[in-house]
Amino acid sequence: MKHAPVNVAVTHAVVTHVPIADIVIGERRRTKLGRLNALVASIKANGLVHPILLRGTTLVAGHRRLEACRSLNMKTIPARQVAHMTDEELRAIELDENTAREGLTTLEASRTRLAQIRQAEADLKSKAVSVPSGNEKRPHRKTGRAPTGRPPETNSMRGVAEATGISPAEQDRVERHVALAEQYPFLQRSGWGRPDALDAGQYLNQLPEADRGPIAALLNQPGIPPEKALPCLAHAVEMESAARRHVIALSTDPDDLKRREALTILAKVPPPADPALGAVSEMVDLGRRATGLCRMPQFRSRIADTTKQISDIYREFSAADKEARRNGQTVC
């Protein structure tokens, strides 16, 4: 019998951090969890991307994720509450979650982990504020001086790591990835993984602040994957200031050819061909076709002669254009 379709947007439910020790497994359709090594390694490196689902403290979906986090000695786990759903809907979720879930992009995964980090920081700060005043350090009874030493950090990366399983190094990478993607939209394009985005950020940070935005905007267009964009950024860093400003000026020119030329300079490839070349080539093709179709000999010969003249012009034009682009000259 088919189960009823789930009509509730579970992903809109608020994510909270729930103590793992409080979660009740209850009756599960899946009795064998299988090997958890790969999942444990993924959570250890990247944090938990998909929160588990709970009804109160009872687990609805995410048994393998729960056990993987438990094996990492995590104290809390990200969870969404689905108490408002019916038993039939919850059973449907349990059946569908491994096949119907849509994978997150690298950026979405980083944003999810960043939300976990911020929640853990807030939890640590809340716990620190709620510590009874009797536990605070008091002045020494003999000297009357308060104890010295730096107070504990309520939102330390180590504390967050203990709460979430996200290492301090991973926390730093996640925060930098999200910040860079929000500042430079081209890093949000398809194909941009986190390592590539972090590499791009290093190049951009080496540029003068005034040049970062225009260079990033020039790369924010389809057809420029990371493997092409990163060498462009490296070249932008190596360029003299005047040459880089010339590229930026070309990138904002109303002439589309000039804008394309800016990108070719950054990519260290010859400038684009003169746009008239394509039109002249079409004229040659049309002339040859017209010569073949013409039924009046006196006009056929004149069309053929004209086509030959245009063909000669195209050959000379093409050679001159190729030479100019080889020398890096701007086509006007």
N, C-alpha and C positions, 0 to 999 in steps of 0.2 A: 504494500500500500504506500502510495506517495505521501510524503509529509506536506503539511501546509506551508506555503511560502512565507518567509519572514518579511513582515511589512513594517518593521520598526528599525530606524536608523541607529543601530547599536553604536556606531562609531561617533555619534554625537553625544554620547554619555560622557560625563566628566570623569577624568582619570584621577584616582586617588591612590595613595600608597597605604597598603594594608599589611599589618604584621603577618608574616607567614605562619607563625605559630597559632594564629587564631583561625586559620582557614580549615574548613571541614570538607573532606573529599566527597563523602556521600556515595550514592550509587552511580557507577559509570558504565557506559556502553563499552568503552575500551578498557580491557583488563590487562593488556600487555603494553607497556610503554615503549618497548624497543630500546635500542641503544641511544644514550643521551650524549655521548662524547662530543659529537659535532655541534649539537645545540649548546652544550655547556661552554665549548670553546668560543662560539659565536657571541653568547651573552657576556662572557668574560671580556671579550675584545670590544664589543660594540654596545653592550647593554641590552636590555629587553626591548625589542622594537614593538611587539604586539602585546598590549596588556591582556591579562586574563579576564574572564567574565565571572562575576559573583552575583549570587542572590543572597543578600545579607552577608553571612560569612561562609556560605556553601558554594563550592566551586561549580560553575556551569560549563566552562570551557577553558582549556589551557593546562591540563594535568601535566603534560610533559614539560611545559615551561615552568610550572610551579616546582616540579621535582628538580629541574636543572638549577633553578635559583636556590633551592634548598641545599643542593650539593655544593654550591658556592658560598654557603654560610651567610647568604643575604638575610637580613632581618625583616625587610619589607619588600613588597612586590607591587608594581603598577597594576591597577585593576579598574574595571568599569562595572558599575552596579546596574543590573538588569532586573531588579525586583518587580518592576511593573509589567513584565512579560508573562505570558501564560506558559503552562507546562509544555504545551504542544510547540510553541514557538522556541522554547529553550531546547527541546529535543532536536528541533530542526537546525538550530545553530550548531549543536554538538556534532550533528551529522555533516554539516556543510563547511565547517570552519577550515578544514584542511584542503578543500577543493575550491571553495568560492571566494576565499580571501584574496584580495588583489595586493600584490607586492608593493612595497613602498619604494620610491626613488631614493637615491643616496641622500639627497637633500632632505626629503621627508623623514628619512630615518634619523638624520642628524637633528632635525627639529624635535622629533619625538624624544630622543635622548636628552636634548637640552631641557625639555619640559620636565623630564625626570630629575635632572640635576637641580633645576630651580625649585622643584617641589621638595627635594631632599634638603636643600639649603634652608628653605622656609621651615621645614620640620625641625631641623637642628636649632635654628634660631628660636623657634617657639619653645623648645625644650629648655634651652638655656635661660630664657626669660622666666620660665615657670619654676626654676630651681628655688627652694625655700631660702629666705635670707639667712637662716641659721647656718647654711653651708658656705656662706661667703667668708672670705679670709678676714680675720680680725687682727687688730694691732697686737704686737707682742706685749705680753704682760709686764716685762721688765723694761724694754726700751721704749714702749709706747708707739713704735713705728709699725706701719702696715707692711706686710710681707712684700718683697720685691719680686720681679719676674714678670714676663709677658703673660697676660691672661689668655686662657684657651680660646682658640678661634671657633666660633659657633658655626661658621659656614666653611670650614677648611675643606680642601679637596680630599684630604684623607678621610674625613668624616663622611663626606658624600660618597666616596668609594665604598666605605663599609656598609652604607645604607642601600646603595644601588648596584654594587658590583661593577661600576664603571671606573676604571683606573684613573688616577690624576692625569696621566699623559693623554688618555682618551678624552677626558673632560676638556682639556685644552684644545685638542684637535676639533672636537665637536663645536665648541664655542667659536673658534676661528672660522670654521667652515660656514656656519650659519651667518656670522657677521659679514664675511666676504660676499656670500651669495646675495645678501640683502643690499649691500653697497654696490655691487657690480652685477646687474641682471644677466649678463651673458654667461655667468657661471651657473645659472639656473637652467640653461638649455640642455636638451637631451644629450647624453653622452658624457657629461661632466661629472666624473666621480670625485670623491673627496680628495684623494691624493693630487689629482690634476688641479682642483680648485685651490688647494693650499700652495701648490707650486706657482700658480698664477698670482696668488696673493703676495708671494715673496718677490716676484718680479715687479708687480705694481708698486709695492712699498719702496722699491729702489728708485722709482721715478719721482721727479718733483711733484709735489701735491697737485699743482695746477694742471699737470699733464695726464694724471691718472684717469680722470673721468673721460676726456676726449679719446684717449687710446682705448679704454674699455668700450666706449660707445662704438668705435670703429669696428671692433671685433664682435659686436652684438648683432649678428646677422646670420641667416641660415647658411649652411654649407661650410662653416668654419669649425671643425671638430677640435678637441684639445690638441691632437697631434700636430695640427697646423697653427693653432693659436699660440701655443707655448713658445715655439721658435720666433713668432712675431713679437711676443713680449720680450723675449731675450734680446732681440735685435733693437727694440725700442730702448732698452736699458743701455745698450752699447753705443747708440747713436749720439752724435754731438747735439747739443741743445738746439742749435739753429736748424739742423736737419730734421729733428723731431718736431719742431714748431712748424716747419714747412709741411710735413705730413699732416699735422693737425689742421693746418689751414686748408689743405686740399680736401680733407675729410668733411669739411663743412661747406664746400663750394657748391653752388646750385647746379653746376654741370656734373651729370652723373659720371662722365668719363673721368673727370678730375677726382671724384670720390673713389672710383675704382683704382685710379692710379695711386692714391694714398695707400691703399691696401697692398698693392703690388710692391711698392717701395718697402713697406714694413715686412713683407714676406720675402724680400730679396729675389723677386722674379721680374722679368722685363715688364715695362708698362703695357697696358692693353693696346691692341691694334687700333688704328684710326677707324672709327665706325663707318666711314664712307667706303672702306674696302669691300665690305659685305654687299653694299648696294651696287658697286661697280661689277662685282662678280655676278650678281643676279642679272645685270644688264647684258653681260656676255652670254649667259645661259639663254636669256630670252631672245637675243639676236640670233643665236644658232638655231633655236627652235623656230623662230620666224622664217629663217632662211629655208629650212626644211619644209615648212608648210606653204610657202608662197608658190602660187601657180602662174604668176606673170614673170617671165624671164627678165625683163628690163628692170623690175623692182627687186627680184631675187638677188641679182648681182650687186645692186646698190646696198641692200641690207647686209649682204655678206661682207662687202668692203667696209661698211660702217662697223660691223661686228669685229672685224679684224683690228680696226683702229682702236676700238674700246678695249679689245684683248691686249693690245700692245701697251695701252695706258695702264691697264690693271697690272701687267707684269712689272713695269717700271715703278708704279705706285707701291706695289707690294714689297719690292726689293728695298726701296727707300725707307718705307715704314719699318721693315725688319731691321735695317741698319740703325735707324734712329732709336728703336727700342733696345737694341743690343748695347748702345752707348748710354742708355738711361735717359734719353732726351724726352722732354714732355711733348706730347702730340697736341698741337693746337687746332 
